[in-house]
Amino acid sequence: MHIDLNPKLDFRDVLIRPKRSVLASRFEANISRTFGFRHSSQEWTGFPLIASNMDTIGTLEMADAFRPFGALVALHKFYDPDRLAKYLDGHANPNVFLTVGTGASDWDRLAAVKKQIKVPMLNIDVANGYTENFVRAVSKLREENPDAIIMAGTVVTAEMTEALVIAGADIVRVGIGSGSVCTTRDLTGVGYPQLSAVIECADAAHGLKGHVCSDGGCTVPGDIAKAYGGGADFVMLGGMLAGHAECGGELRYVEEGGKQVPKSMVFYGMSSETAMNKYHGGVADYRAAEGKTVEVPYRGEVRATVETIAGGLRSAMTYMGAENLKEIPKRTTFILVNAQRNTVFD
Ligand code: 5GP
């Protein structure tokens, strides 16, 4: 048995210290960044925010709404291959990851898309990125897709980040148990505070010319600034994007003035009973659900939410004096706090 006595931090444990700045206004803060990658020779330019490949979030409708912002969507893996191929064909710059797991049916689906069109960005997604089987799958995906931008995860420690980068990942997804509808920590006792996971994994990845995506745990726009501050190159969101018109969740209506208006929307984890019933014919005997199902208020179109996120980020950059995203970690000093904010009117 071993106890790591170094403090490990979550977004809620810190604030970002303001710094003297030459930026005159938040409009000077540039949230578009150009990336080169460790394995892929492609360049990618845009706002490195990714809608999660949860089936309620990573939809084609979300991709259409994100495109004007230059942001990305990891499409969920349940789309029909022909539909995906048609979508990729219809956009010069689709800004979407296609998602696979490690199962044969996912790889067959990818092969069916690839027969029709080049797939530039791939996301290989498992709940536990620590198995040898997963590392082998990442190597195989790289072998079969030498020039794709490949994102792989999830992990929360440096040594596994290095293993995935070496195996073929351009971007390592970081986060276990931090998600809004995740119950892994309750059920298993396994996890890692998200900010520390990002800081440690980013350091490991960057040393190998790899990148990281902070996945899970952002609850307010300020958390996204903190994730970039900790060294995240990309930030993935699930819960903060839930409840919008572009989402795949079931809508619940109420009657107002004789009309049915949307009131709330169902949102659930990809390992929840809801998801397992939908896609796997129930929860397998040997495992328990590691996700929950919630109902979130209906919030209309996602555009306003993305604008708020982008606005918050630009403002954070103005406070810390960062002109562009790459400068954020260099300008970030985290301070440990006991409270995030004034709660008197909560
Ligand atoms: P959020 O932004 O909602 O805090 O986190 C989103 C992330 O939670 C997803 O991208 C995914 O990595 C993770 N996640 C989604 N569904 C589940 C689930 O059912 N169980 C677990 N453990 N994690 C999940």
Residues whose N, C-alpha, C, O or C-beta is under 5 A from the ligand:
A	BS01	5GP	S52 S178 G179 S180 V181 C182 T183 T184 D215 G216 G217 C218 M236 L237 G238 G239 M240 G269 M270 S271 S272 E290 G291 K292
